[in-house]
Amino acid sequence: PVSQRIEFKLLLLVYKAINGLGPKYISNLLLCYELSRHLRSSGSGLLTVPRDRTKHGEAAFSLYAPVIWNKLPESLRSTTSLNFFKSGLKTFLFTNVFS
């Protein structure tokens, strides 16, 4: 499916940006979610989703990328290997489509 291929490419770009493998201008668009106090979700690799009320803004990378990144399981977000991330991401996307 085409929409999952788009999400795959987008999430791969986010993974690379977060781990210092992608372009700096992409990394600057993503903000790590930080809490004022320590909770279990503190180190879960979530991204802050900026607030935008326009329909046009929903398609922006800086808004859409954190939304779909935060839907990934924590085990996938926190992986350190690019190849393992790709493999796990494909599995995750296909199971969501065909289940």
Beta strands, then each sheet from edge to edge (+ up, - down):
end
